[in-house]
Amino acid sequence: MARSCNGRIMRVAAMAVALACAPTLAEAAKVTLKLGHIRADTSPTHKAALKFADLVAQKTGGEIEIRVFPNSQLGGILDMFTGMKAGSLEMVYGGINTYGFIKGGEVFQITAVPFLYRDYDHMHRVLLSPIFRLHLEAAEKTTGVKVININGDTAPRELTTRDKPVRTAADFQGLKIRIAESAMVRAAMQKLGANPQVIPFADLYVALKQGVVDAQENGVIPIKNMSFFEVQKYLTLTHYIRDVETFYVSADKWKTLSPAQQKAVFDASEEAGDLETQLTKQELEQATKFLSAKLTVIEPDLASIRKALEGVYEEQFEGKLWPKGLLQQVRDFR
């Protein structure tokens, strides 16, 4: 009898220990997603990513935890896209321009066409319109990377020059301008009569100071932070290349989330992207105000520039990177 009682006590004790060590149902069901981006931890992108993580936790009642890794901690943008497909991370928050960098997403190179988008609102709305819906669906199937949402303004690229102001298309003639490596930017600058040169960003200040190039194209924040205003005289607000921060996720991982969880993640991306837009606007205003005391600020005749560029993208890229007619659809979108 004593032996039987002792056996029961030992079994009960063992069950108690097992229950104490076992995770709760909520813990067992918890999903942890790693999200990477390339921006600094002081950037609007990082602040928006942290807001996104908080909102997802709130909206899912703690079912989903987003762990944010800034400053390329998980690799460069292409490394992270590869990582999503390999399963080493689940999410990326980065520009829609970068979707065009991976095989199967080439159509999105149209998002980096110089002087195409009138403003952030134009670019944001056309990308979310039916015009791009089928392209997003096709890219997801081919790349294994799903776009959850396209939301969050980033700093557009501007132009600074040393010796002469650029007000119209004619003013590009003969301009020695530093560009990042881009076939479309090179084609645009050559069409305008400029002489584009690829120079590493780290060497750009010295190149400007020594007159290797006369001009460069970057956003007002790097122009301020890198002190390019010390070796330039004019700031032309071309806003000529834009981007929209985009919430990417592994397509396979997305399918494992419930419809309620997917809605919560999307809703969180709406609020977080709006925060990035707000913070970016504040930073742009502050940087532009600072530069206006250092440089002569010019509002250029963008219509003359767009007219001078007519046909250049159709001739070289239409039907190769994106379908024929898509460029005009973007131009005409209202």
Secondary structure as the mmCIF struct_conf table of DSSP 4:
data_model
#
loop_
_struct_conf.conf_type_id
_struct_conf.id
_struct_conf.beg_label_comp_id
_struct_conf.beg_label_asym_id
_struct_conf.beg_label_seq_id
_struct_conf.end_label_comp_id
_struct_conf.end_label_asym_id
_struct_conf.end_label_seq_id
HELX_RH_AL_P HELX_RH_AL_P1 ALA A 2 CYS A 21
BEND BEND1 ALA A 22 ALA A 22
HELX_LH_PP_P HELX_LH_PP_P1 PRO A 23 THR A 24
HELX_RH_AL_P HELX_RH_AL_P2 LEU A 25 ALA A 29
STRN STRN1 VAL A 31 GLY A 36
BEND BEND2 ILE A 38 ARG A 39
TURN_TY1_P TURN_TY1_P1 ASP A 41 THR A 42
BEND BEND3 SER A 43 SER A 43
HELX_RH_AL_P HELX_RH_AL_P3 PRO A 44 LYS A 59
TURN_TY1_P TURN_TY1_P2 THR A 60 GLY A 62
BEND BEND4 GLU A 63 GLU A 63
STRN STRN2 ILE A 64 PHE A 69
TURN_TY1_P TURN_TY1_P3 ASN A 71 LEU A 74
HELX_RH_AL_P HELX_RH_AL_P4 ILE A 77 ALA A 86
TURN_TY1_P TURN_TY1_P4 GLY A 87 GLY A 87
BEND BEND5 SER A 88 SER A 88
STRN STRN3 MET A 91 GLY A 95
HELX_RH_3T_P HELX_RH_3T_P1 ILE A 96 PHE A 101
BEND BEND6 ILE A 102 ILE A 102
TURN_TY1_P TURN_TY1_P5 LYS A 103 GLY A 104
HELX_RH_3T_P HELX_RH_3T_P2 GLU A 106 ALA A 112
TURN_TY1_P TURN_TY1_P6 PRO A 114 PHE A 115
BEND BEND7 ARG A 118 ASP A 119
HELX_RH_AL_P HELX_RH_AL_P5 TYR A 120 LEU A 127
TURN_TY1_P TURN_TY1_P7 LEU A 128 LEU A 128
BEND BEND8 SER A 129 SER A 129
HELX_RH_AL_P HELX_RH_AL_P6 PRO A 130 THR A 143
BEND BEND9 GLY A 144 GLY A 144
STRN STRN4 VAL A 145 ASP A 153
HELX_LH_PP_P HELX_LH_PP_P2 ALA A 155 ARG A 157
STRN STRN5 LEU A 159 THR A 161
BEND BEND10 ARG A 162 LYS A 164
BEND BEND11 THR A 168 THR A 168
HELX_RH_3T_P HELX_RH_3T_P3 ALA A 169 PHE A 172
TURN_TY1_P TURN_TY1_P8 GLN A 173 GLY A 174
STRN STRN6 LYS A 176 ILE A 179
BEND BEND12 GLU A 181 GLU A 181
HELX_RH_AL_P HELX_RH_AL_P7 ALA A 183 LYS A 191
TURN_TY1_P TURN_TY1_P9 LEU A 192 GLY A 193
STRN STRN7 ASN A 195 VAL A 198
HELX_RH_3T_P HELX_RH_3T_P4 PHE A 201 ASP A 203
HELX_RH_AL_P HELX_RH_AL_P8 LEU A 204 GLN A 210
TURN_TY1_P TURN_TY1_P10 GLY A 211 GLY A 211
BEND BEND13 VAL A 212 VAL A 212
BEND BEND14 ASP A 214 ASP A 214
STRN STRN8 ALA A 215 GLN A 216
HELX_RH_AL_P HELX_RH_AL_P9 VAL A 220 ASN A 225
TURN_TY1_P TURN_TY1_P11 MET A 226 SER A 227
HELX_RH_3T_P HELX_RH_3T_P5 PHE A 228 GLU A 230
BEND BEND15 VAL A 231 VAL A 231
STRN STRN9 TYR A 234 THR A 236
BEND BEND16 ILE A 241 ILE A 241
STRN STRN10 VAL A 244 SER A 250
HELX_RH_AL_P HELX_RH_AL_P10 ALA A 251 LYS A 255
TURN_TY1_P TURN_TY1_P12 THR A 256 THR A 256
BEND BEND17 LEU A 257 LEU A 257
HELX_RH_AL_P HELX_RH_AL_P11 PRO A 259 SER A 292
TURN_TY1_P TURN_TY1_P13 ALA A 293 LYS A 294
BEND BEND18 LEU A 295 LEU A 295
STRN STRN11 THR A 296 ILE A 298
HELX_RH_AL_P HELX_RH_AL_P12 LEU A 302 ALA A 308
TURN_TY1_P TURN_TY1_P14 LEU A 309 GLY A 311
HELX_RH_AL_P HELX_RH_AL_P13 VAL A 312 GLN A 316
TURN_TY1_P TURN_TY1_P15 PHE A 317 PHE A 317
STRN STRN12 GLU A 318 GLU A 318
TURN_TY1_P TURN_TY1_P16 GLY A 319 LEU A 321
STRN STRN13 TRP A 322 TRP A 322
TURN_TY1_P TURN_TY1_P17 LYS A 324 GLY A 325
HELX_RH_AL_P HELX_RH_AL_P14 LEU A 326 ASP A 332
#
